[in-house]
Amino acid sequence: MKGLLTLHTMESANKINDQYLGMMQQSIDRMDAFIKDIMELSRNAQVASKLVIIEIAPFVKEIFSNLQFPSSTMMCRKRISGYELR
């Protein structure tokens, strides 16, 4: 379908038709990207998922260190419930 639009655009001299074909091309491009995303999601869904334990403390410490010196327009309260950072 995209090839036919390209051929028509190359042959056509009518400005209004070119405008409509341009809109059709954008719509087809979006649809094509959507279909590719669905196909990729389908492939990923067929692969067995593996659970991995992640140590979250280093990430939290890094976030808190980045927020150690906030700008004058930002205030931050650091609080974690149910977990002790070492």
Disulfide bonds with the S-S distance in Angstrom:
none
